């Protein structure tokens, strides 16, 4: 996947401050915005990996133990 400069848009979100703080600590980020961006990136990457694993399993190239 080619890396392109990030295009960032400003959004207004209503978030639970305790969960946002917990996320920021978990991801070790310096800002809430950075934590949200990283959580989005990681969730999308996880989804792509899961879809790839399911495709491999359907093709029989990913055996279950």
PyMOL commands that set and color helices and strands:
alter all, ss='L'
color gray80, all
select helices_A, chain A and resi 17-27+32-59
alter helices_A, ss='H'
color red, helices_A
deselect
rebuild
show_as cartoon
